[in-house]
Amino acid sequence: MDSASDVLLASSPSAAAVVGMGSRGARRNPTLICTPIMADSADKMVVLMAEAKSVGADLVEIRLDSLKDFNPNSDIKTLILHSPLPTLFTYRPMWEGGQYNGDEEPRLDALRLAMELGADYIDVELKVAHEFNELLRGNKPGKCKLIVSSHNYENTPSVEELGNLVARIQAAGADIVKIATTALDISDVARIFQITVHSQVPIIGLVMGERGLISRILCAKFGGYLTFGTLESGVVSAPGQPTIKDLLDLYNFRQIGPDTKVFGIIGKPVGHSKSPVLYNEAFKSVGFNGVYVHLLVDDIARFLQTYSSTDFAGFSCTIPHKEDAVKCCDEVHPVAKSIGAANCIIRRQSDGKLFGYNTDYVGAISAIEDGLRASQNVSNTVGSPLAGKLFIVIGAGGAGKALAYGAKEKGARVVIANRTYGEAILQWGNCFSFTSFFQLIFTVPFLQPKLFTGFFQTPLLKFVKTQERAKVLADIIGGDALSLADLENFHPEDGMILANTTSIGMQPKVDETPVSKNALRSYSLVFDAVYTPKITRLLREAEESGAKIVTGLEMFIGQAYEQFERFTELPAPKELFQKIMSRY
C-alpha cells in the first residue's frame, strides 16, 4: 500500500485564495459544486437546472445519456439557452458506466455539437479522446473546456499508476483531468489526495462508494477542481455522491480550506451517525476551522497509519473500533485504559502522536449529575450530587462498566444488576486494570496469601472464577452485585439512582422494561442508555413514579461536550448542542 501521509499536510496553493462571497458566507476554496441533471426529457432537465441554481450549485452536468427520444440539435439548443448556470455536457456510454448503448459516431458528434452551441465544458472518455479531437479538426471553441475522464469501477490503482494515467490524460488534450476510482478501503482515498495536491493542471479526483465519501468533501481542501452534489439523496450519476444540501449545510463545503483541520466518526457502519450534524454546526458557530466527516473504516490501525498527518486532527470512535482504538494510540488516558475502550482520539499537533480517551462514561455521568442538580436545585459549584448515593447499574457490558467506573469515581456506592449474580461480579472485576488490582492486593493484607500467588500467572477473569472470590473483590473495590430478579425487591433506602445500560426496551420491543413500575418508587433518578425511542417504557414509568429521568440522547450530547473541547480547545457550546439534538 502506498503511504500518502506526508502529502496530506497541505493542499494546493491555488486553493488558498478566498474566492468571493456566497449566500452562506465567504468561500475558502475555489472548488466548484456541479449538480448532475438526469431526466428523460429536455423540458424536465430545464426544471431541474433551475432547482440546482436555487440550492447553490455552481454548474450543472447535463447527462445526455439519460434522455429518451434524444434530438441532439433541438435538445442541446434548449438546454444551453435555458440553463441558468454554466453547463457540462456528458454523454456516457455503458462501457464507462453510463446509459448510452449505441454507436460511437453519433455520440461523439452530439458532444461536438454541444461544444459548438456554447457548452462551457465537455466530458470525453480517455478511451475515445483521440477520436474526438480528430472530429474537432482543431476547431475547439476557446470558451469550452475539455474534460478528459477515466473511470475505474474496480479499485484505486497505485500512486505510480495514477501518475501515469494523469500524464496520458494530459497528452490526450485535456484542459481538465478527471479521474474517478473505487474505494475498497478508505485508505485508498489517500492516493487520490496525493495526486490531486501535486497536480500541475486542473484536476477532478474522486473516489466512488461510501468508503470514498471523504474524497467528495475534502477535495476542497486538497485543490480539486470540482465535486458533484445531487439534488436528491440516492439519485446519483456515480456511487457515493452526497446531496448538494449536505455539502453546503452539513459539511460547510464553502468554508473548507487548505488549513482546515479534519475530524470524523470512525465506525462500521457509520452513515447513520448524527455526529457530523452536531460537530459541524458547532464548529461553524464558534468560528473553528474544522470539518467533521463520516469515516467508514474497516481497519482502524491502517486508517490511522495512512492518514498520519496532523491535518487529520481528531476522531470519534464507535462500534466496532473502540477496543482496537486503545491499541493504536501512543498514550491512553488511565480511565480509557481501565475501561478498555477509547471513543475519542486526539492527534497532538506538535508531533502527531495519538492520545486515546473515553468520554462515554463522562457523557452519561454528567447527564445524570445535571439531572440530579436540576431536581434538587443544587449549584454546579457544589461537589458531585452522586457522592454517597446508591447507584444501581443494570447490565455488565461495556456501557455498564463505563457507568460503574464513572459513578465510583464520583463517590457513589455501586451495585451491578445483571441476568445472573455471578456474571455481574465477573464483569465488574474485568472493569479494572491489572494495575488497580495489584494496588488492591498490597493495600488489603488479608488478600495477599489468597490471591498473590497466581496473580502474575493468570488473567483477572480466570483469577476470580468463582462467585466467592469475585464477591471478595467486588466488596473491596466498593461494588456489590445482584441478579436482575433480585432487583425487584431491592430497596434498602430511598433516593437511589438507576441506570439501564442494556438494550431492554429498545425498538422494536418497546413494551419491555428491565424493572417493574412498582420497584421504581425508591429511585430519585432513572437513566436509560436506550434512545430509540427517546422515552422508553422504563423512563415513562419512572417519571410516573416521581423520579427524575435522563434519556440516552442526553448521554450522546454529554459525551460530545468533552470531545468537542478536546478537538477545539474551546468551551463546548452546550446550549447549541441541546438545540441541535432536539430536532431528533
C-alpha positions in Angstrom: 0.0 0.0 0.0 1.3 3.5 -0.9 1.9 5.8 2.0 0.3 9.2 1.4 0.7 10.7 4.9 3.3 13.2 4.1 1.3 14.7 1.2 -1.7 15.4 3.4 0.0 18.2 5.3 -1.1 21.0 2.9 -3.2 21.4 -0.2 -2.6 23.0 -3.5 -1.7 26.7 -3.2 -4.4 27.6 -5.7 -7.0 26.5 -3.1 -5.8 29.0 -0.5 -7.5 32.0 -2.1 -10.8 33.2 -0.9 -12.9 33.2 -4.0 -15.8 35.5 -3.4 -19.0 35.6 -1.3 -22.0 33.3 -1.4 -25.3 33.1 0.4 -23.5 31.0 3.1 -20.6 33.4 3.6 -17.0 33.8 2.3 -15.6 30.9 0.4 -12.2 29.5 1.5 -11.8 27.4 -1.7 -12.4 27.7 -5.4 -13.7 24.1 -5.8 -16.9 24.1 -7.8 -20.1 22.2 -6.9 -21.6 20.5 -10.0 -25.1 19.1 -9.9 -25.8 16.1 -12.2 -29.0 16.6 -14.2 -30.7 13.4 -15.2 -34.2 13.2 -16.8 -35.9 11.6 -19.7 -36.7 14.9 -21.5 -35.1 18.3 -22.1 -38.0 20.1 -20.5 -37.6 18.2 -17.3 -33.9 19.0 -17.3 -34.6 22.7 -17.5 -36.8 22.5 -14.4 -34.0 20.6 -12.5 -31.4 23.1 -13.6 -33.4 25.9 -12.1 -33.6 24.0 -8.9 -29.9 23.4 -8.9 -29.2 27.1 -9.1 -31.7 27.8 -6.3 -29.9 25.4 -3.9 -26.4 26.8 -4.6 -24.8 24.8 -7.4 -22.0 26.4 -9.5 -22.7 24.5 -12.6 -24.8 21.6 -13.9 -23.7 18.3 -15.6 -26.2 17.5 -18.3 -26.3 13.8 -18.7 -27.4 13.3 -22.3 -27.4 9.5 -21.9 -30.5 9.8 -19.6 -32.7 11.4 -22.3 -35.3 9.4 -24.1 -36.0 10.2 -27.8 -33.0 12.5 -27.8 -32.9 15.1 -30.7 -29.4 16.5 -30.5 -29.9 19.7 -32.4 -33.1 20.9 -30.7 -32.5 19.4 -27.2 -29.0 20.8 -26.8 -30.0 24.2 -28.0 -32.9 24.2 -25.5 -30.7 23.1 -22.6 -28.0 25.7 -23.3 -30.5 28.5 -23.9 -32.4 27.9 -20.7 -29.7 26.9 -18.3 -29.2 29.4 -15.5 -25.8 28.0 -14.8 -22.6 27.0 -16.8 -23.1 23.7 -18.5 -21.1 20.5 -18.5 -22.3 18.0 -21.2 -21.7 14.3 -20.6 -22.9 11.5 -22.9 -21.7 8.5 -21.0 -21.6 5.1 -22.8 -22.4 1.9 -21.0 -18.8 0.7 -21.3 -17.8 3.6 -19.0 -20.7 3.3 -16.5 -23.3 5.3 -18.4 -26.6 4.6 -20.1 -25.8 5.1 -23.8 -25.7 1.9 -25.8 -25.3 3.0 -29.4 -22.7 3.7 -32.0 -19.8 6.0 -31.1 -20.0 8.3 -34.1 -23.4 9.9 -33.2 -22.4 10.1 -29.5 -19.2 12.0 -30.2 -20.9 14.2 -32.8 -23.5 15.2 -30.2 -20.7 16.3 -27.9 -19.1 18.2 -30.7 -22.4 19.9 -31.4 -22.8 20.9 -27.7 -19.3 22.4 -27.9 -20.2 24.5 -31.0 -23.5 25.6 -29.5 -21.9 27.2 -26.4 -21.4 24.5 -23.8 -18.9 25.5 -21.1 -17.5 22.1 -20.5 -17.5 18.8 -22.4 -16.6 15.4 -20.8 -15.0 12.9 -23.1 -13.6 9.5 -22.0 -9.9 8.9 -22.3 -10.5 5.8 -24.5 -12.1 8.0 -27.3 -10.3 11.3 -26.7 -8.1 10.9 -29.8 -11.2 10.2 -32.0 -13.0 13.2 -30.5 -10.0 15.5 -31.2 -9.9 14.3 -34.8 -13.6 15.1 -35.1 -12.9 18.7 -34.0 -10.2 19.2 -36.6 -8.6 21.9 -34.5 -11.8 24.0 -34.3 -12.4 23.8 -30.5 -14.1 27.0 -29.2 -12.0 28.9 -26.8 -14.8 29.2 -24.3 -15.3 25.5 -23.9 -13.0 23.4 -21.6 -12.4 19.8 -22.5 -12.5 17.4 -19.5 -10.9 14.0 -20.4 -12.1 11.4 -17.9 -11.2 7.9 -16.7 -13.5 5.8 -14.5 -12.3 2.7 -12.6 -15.2 0.8 -11.1 -13.0 -2.0 -9.6 -10.3 -0.4 -7.5 -7.9 2.6 -6.9 -4.5 2.0 -8.6 -1.1 2.8 -7.0 0.2 6.3 -6.9 2.6 5.5 -9.7 -0.2 4.1 -11.9 -2.3 7.1 -11.2 0.5 9.5 -12.1 1.0 7.7 -15.4 -2.8 8.0 -16.0 -2.7 11.7 -15.4 0.1 12.1 -17.9 -1.9 10.1 -20.5 -5.0 12.2 -20.0 -2.9 15.4 -20.3 -1.4 14.1 -23.5 -4.9 13.5 -24.9 -5.5 17.3 -25.0 -7.3 17.7 -21.7 -7.9 21.2 -20.3 -9.1 19.4 -17.1 -8.1 15.9 -15.9 -10.8 13.8 -14.3 -10.1 10.5 -12.5 -12.8 8.5 -10.7 -11.8 5.3 -8.9 -13.4 2.9 -6.5 -12.5 2.6 -2.8 -12.1 -1.0 -1.5 -10.8 0.6 1.7 -10.9 4.2 2.9 -7.1 4.3 2.8 -7.4 4.2 -1.0 -8.6 7.7 -1.0 -5.2 9.0 0.2 -3.7 8.1 -3.1 -6.2 10.3 -4.9 -5.4 13.1 -2.5 -1.7 12.7 -3.2 -2.3 13.0 -6.9 -4.6 16.0 -6.5 -2.4 18.0 -4.2 0.6 17.7 -6.5 -1.2 18.2 -9.9 0.1 21.0 -12.1 -3.1 21.1 -14.1 -6.7 21.4 -13.1 -7.9 18.0 -11.8 -11.0 16.3 -10.6 -10.1 13.4 -8.4 -12.9 11.4 -6.8 -13.3 8.0 -5.3 -16.6 6.2 -5.7 -18.6 4.3 -3.0 -19.3 5.0 0.7 -15.6 4.5 1.6 -14.7 7.2 -0.8 -17.1 9.8 0.5 -14.3 11.9 2.0 -12.9 12.5 -1.5 -16.0 14.3 -2.5 -15.8 16.6 0.6 -12.1 17.1 1.2 -11.3 17.8 -2.5 -12.0 21.4 -1.4 -9.0 21.2 1.0 -6.6 19.4 -1.4 -7.3 21.6 -4.5 -9.8 19.6 -6.6 -11.4 21.5 -9.5 -15.0 20.3 -8.7 -17.1 17.9 -6.8 -20.6 16.6 -7.5 -23.7 17.2 -5.3 -27.1 15.7 -6.2 -30.5 17.3 -5.8 -31.9 14.2 -4.2 -30.4 11.5 -1.9 -29.9 8.3 -3.9 -30.5 9.9 -7.3 -26.8 9.8 -8.4 -24.8 9.7 -11.5 -22.0 7.8 -9.7 -21.9 5.7 -6.5 -21.4 7.7 -3.3 -22.4 11.2 -4.4 -23.7 13.4 -1.5 -26.5 15.8 -1.9 -25.7 19.4 -2.6 -27.6 20.3 0.6 -25.3 18.0 2.7 -22.2 19.5 1.0 -23.3 23.1 1.8 -25.2 22.8 5.1 -23.9 19.6 6.8 -20.2 19.8 5.8 -19.9 23.6 5.3 -18.2 22.9 2.0 -17.5 26.6 1.1 -15.6 27.1 4.3 -13.2 24.2 3.8 -9.7 25.5 3.0 -6.2 24.2 2.8 -5.6 24.8 6.5 -8.9 23.3 7.7 -8.5 20.5 10.3 -10.2 17.2 9.6 -12.2 15.3 12.2 -14.6 12.4 11.9 -16.5 9.5 13.3 -14.7 6.1 12.7 -17.1 3.2 12.6 -18.7 0.4 10.6 -21.5 1.1 9.9 -21.3 4.8 10.3 -23.6 6.5 7.8 -26.4 6.8 10.4 -24.3 8.8 12.8 -25.6 12.3 13.8 -22.1 13.3 14.9 -21.3 15.3 11.8 -24.5 17.3 12.2 -23.6 18.1 15.8 -19.9 19.0 15.4 -20.0 20.8 12.0 -22.8 23.2 13.2 -20.9 23.7 16.5 -17.6 24.3 14.6 -19.3 26.9 12.5 -21.0 28.6 15.4 -17.7 29.3 17.2 -15.7 30.1 14.1 -13.5 27.0 14.4 -11.8 26.0 11.1 -12.6 22.3 11.1 -14.8 19.8 9.2 -16.2 16.6 10.7 -16.9 13.7 8.3 -18.2 10.1 8.3 -15.4 7.6 8.1 -16.4 4.1 7.1 -13.3 2.2 8.4 -12.6 -1.5 8.1 -9.2 -1.5 9.8 -8.6 1.4 12.3 -4.8 0.7 12.5 -4.4 1.0 8.8 -6.6 4.1 8.7 -4.6 5.9 11.4 -1.3 4.9 9.8 -2.4 6.2 6.3 -3.9 9.5 7.5 -1.0 10.3 9.9 -0.7 14.0 9.0 -1.6 16.5 11.7 -4.3 17.8 9.2 -6.3 14.7 10.4 -6.6 16.1 14.0 -9.1 14.0 15.9 -11.6 11.2 15.7 -14.6 9.8 17.5 -14.8 6.0 17.6 -17.8 3.8 17.6 -18.7 0.2 17.0 -16.6 -1.9 16.4 -13.4 0.0 16.8 -13.4 1.3 20.4 -11.3 -1.6 21.8 -8.8 -1.6 18.9 -8.5 2.2 19.2 -6.8 1.8 22.6 -4.1 -0.4 20.9 -3.5 2.2 18.2 -2.8 5.2 20.5 0.7 6.3 21.6 -0.8 7.2 25.0 -4.1 6.2 26.6 -5.8 8.1 29.4 -5.9 5.9 32.6 -9.7 5.9 32.5 -9.9 4.6 29.0 -7.2 2.1 29.8 -9.1 0.8 32.8 -12.4 0.6 30.8 -10.5 -1.0 27.9 -12.0 1.2 25.2 -11.4 4.7 23.7 -14.1 6.6 21.9 -12.0 9.7 21.3 -8.6 10.0 19.6 -6.6 13.3 19.5 -3.6 13.8 17.3 -1.1 16.1 19.0 -0.2 18.9 16.6 3.4 19.2 17.7 4.5 15.6 16.9 1.5 13.7 15.5 1.2 11.3 18.5 -2.2 9.8 19.2 -3.9 10.1 22.6 -6.9 8.0 23.5 -9.7 9.0 25.8 -13.1 7.6 26.9 -15.8 10.2 27.1 -18.7 7.8 27.1 -18.7 7.5 30.9 -18.3 11.2 31.3 -21.3 11.8 29.0 -23.6 9.5 31.0 -22.4 10.6 34.4 -22.5 14.3 33.5 -26.1 13.9 32.2 -27.1 12.1 35.4 -25.4 14.8 37.6 -27.1 17.5 35.7 -30.5 15.8 36.2 -29.9 15.5 39.9 -28.8 19.1 40.3 -31.9 20.2 38.4 -34.2 18.2 40.5 -32.5 19.3 43.7 -31.9 22.9 42.7 -28.2 22.5 43.5 -25.5 24.7 42.1 -22.8 23.3 39.8 -20.2 24.6 42.1 -21.2 22.1 44.8 -19.5 18.7 44.7 -20.9 15.8 42.7 -24.6 15.0 43.7 -23.7 11.4 43.2 -21.4 11.3 46.2 -22.7 8.8 48.7 -25.6 7.8 46.6 -26.5 4.2 45.9 -26.0 3.8 42.2 -27.5 0.7 40.5 -26.3 -0.2 37.1 -28.3 -2.7 35.0 -26.0 -4.6 32.7 -22.4 -5.7 32.9 -21.3 -5.0 29.4 -19.1 -2.2 28.0 -21.6 0.6 28.8 -22.3 -0.8 32.2 -18.5 -0.9 33.0 -18.2 2.7 31.9 -21.0 3.9 34.1 -19.9 1.9 37.1 -16.4 3.3 36.7 -17.7 6.9 36.4 -20.2 6.6 39.3 -17.5 5.1 41.6 -15.1 7.9 40.7 -17.8 10.4 41.8 -18.1 8.8 45.2 -21.2 6.7 44.6 -21.8 3.2 46.1 -22.1 1.0 43.1 -24.3 -2.1 42.7 -24.4 -4.0 39.4 -27.6 -5.9 38.5 -27.3 -8.5 35.7 -29.0 -11.6 34.4 -27.0 -13.7 36.8 -25.3 -12.7 40.1 -22.0 -14.4 39.2 -21.9 -12.9 35.7 -22.3 -9.4 37.2 -19.4 -9.8 39.6 -17.1 -11.3 36.9 -17.9 -8.5 34.5 -17.4 -5.9 37.3 -14.0 -7.4 38.1 -13.0 -7.1 34.4 -13.7 -3.4 34.6 -10.5 -2.8 36.5 -6.9 -3.0 35.2 -4.2 -5.2 36.5 -2.6 -2.1 38.0 -5.7 -1.3 40.0 -5.9 -4.9 41.2 -2.3 -5.0 42.1 -2.7 -1.9 44.2 -5.7 -3.5 46.0 -3.7 -6.6 46.9 -1.0 -4.5 48.6 -3.4 -2.3 50.4 -5.5 -5.2 51.8 -3.1 -7.5 53.7 -5.5 -10.4 54.2 -6.0 -10.8 50.5 -2.3 -11.3 49.8 -2.0 -15.0 50.7 -5.2 -15.8 48.9 -4.6 -14.0 45.7 -1.0 -13.0 45.2 0.4 -16.4 44.2 -1.5 -16.7 41.0 -1.7 -13.1 40.0 1.1 -13.0 37.5 0.2 -16.3 36.0 -3.5 -15.9 35.1 -5.7 -13.2 33.6 -8.0 -11.4 36.0 -11.2 -13.1 34.9 -9.7 -16.6 35.4 -8.4 -15.4 38.7 -11.9 -14.6 40.0 -13.6 -17.6 38.6 -15.9 -18.3 41.5 -18.7 -16.2 43.0 -16.9 -16.3 46.3 -13.6 -14.8 45.1 -15.5 -12.4 42.8 -17.6 -11.1 45.8 -14.5 -10.5 47.9 -13.0 -8.5 45.1 -16.3 -6.6 44.4 -16.6 -5.7 48.1 -13.0 -4.4 48.3 -13.4 -2.2 45.3 -16.6 -0.7 46.5 -19.0 -2.7 44.4 -21.8 -5.2 45.0 -23.8 -7.4 42.8 -27.4 -8.6 42.4 -29.3 -10.7 39.9 -31.9 -8.8 37.8 -34.6 -10.7 39.6 -33.4 -9.7 43.0 -33.6 -6.0 41.9 -37.4 -6.2 42.1 -37.2 -6.3 45.9 -34.1 -4.3 46.4 -34.9 -1.0 48.2 -32.5 -0.6 51.1 -33.0 3.2 51.0 -34.9 5.9 49.2 -33.3 8.3 46.7 -31.3 5.7 44.8 -30.1 6.1 41.2 -30.9 3.6 38.5 -29.0 3.3 35.1 -30.1 0.9 32.4 -27.2 0.1 30.0 -28.9 -3.0 28.4 -31.0 -3.0 25.2 -34.2 -3.8 27.1 -37.0 -1.6 25.8 -35.3 -0.7 22.5 -37.3 -0.7 19.3 -39.0 -2.8 18.2 -39.5 -4.3 21.7 -40.7 -1.0 23.2 -43.1 -2.7 25.6 -40.3 -4.3 27.6 -38.7 -2.9 30.7 -35.9 -4.2 33.0 -37.7 -3.2 36.2 -41.3 -3.2 37.1 -43.1 0.1 37.8 -43.6 -0.9 41.4 -39.9 -1.2 42.0 -39.2 2.3 40.7 -40.7 4.1 43.7 -37.3 4.1 45.6 -35.4 5.9 42.9 -34.9 9.6 42.7 -33.4 9.4 39.2 -33.6 6.9 36.4 -31.3 6.9 33.3 -31.8 4.8 30.2 -29.0 4.4 27.6 -31.6 3.4 25.1 -32.7 6.4 22.9 -34.8 4.7 20.3 -37.4 5.5 21.4 -36.2 8.6 23.3 -38.7 7.9 26.1 -38.7 4.2 26.8 -41.2 2.4 28.9 -38.7 2.4 31.8 -38.4 6.2 31.6 -42.1 6.8 31.2 -43.0 4.6 34.2 -40.1 6.1 36.3 -41.5 9.6 35.6 -45.0 8.5 36.6 -43.5 7.2 39.8 -42.0 10.6 40.6 -38.4 10.1 39.5 -36.3 12.5 37.5 -35.5 10.9 34.1 -32.4 11.2 31.9 -32.5 10.0 28.3 -29.9 8.2 26.2 -29.9 11.2 23.9 -28.6 13.3 26.8 -25.7 10.8 27.2 -24.8 11.3 23.5 -24.8 15.0 23.9 -22.9 14.8 27.2 -20.1 12.7 25.8 -19.8 15.1 22.9 -19.0 18.0 25.2 -15.6 16.7 26.2 -14.8 15.5 22.6 -15.6 19.0 21.3 -13.3 20.6 23.8 -10.5 18.2 23.1 -11.0 18.8 19.4 -11.1 22.6 19.5 -9.6 23.6 22.9 -12.7 25.8 23.2 -15.6 25.6 25.7 -18.4 23.4 24.3 -21.5 25.4 23.2 -23.8 23.3 25.4 -27.0 25.2 24.6 -26.4 24.8 20.9 -25.7 21.0 21.3 -29.1 20.7 23.0 -30.8 22.8 20.3 -29.3 20.7 17.5 -30.2 17.3 19.0 -33.7 18.5 19.9 -34.6 18.0 16.2 -34.2 14.3 16.6 
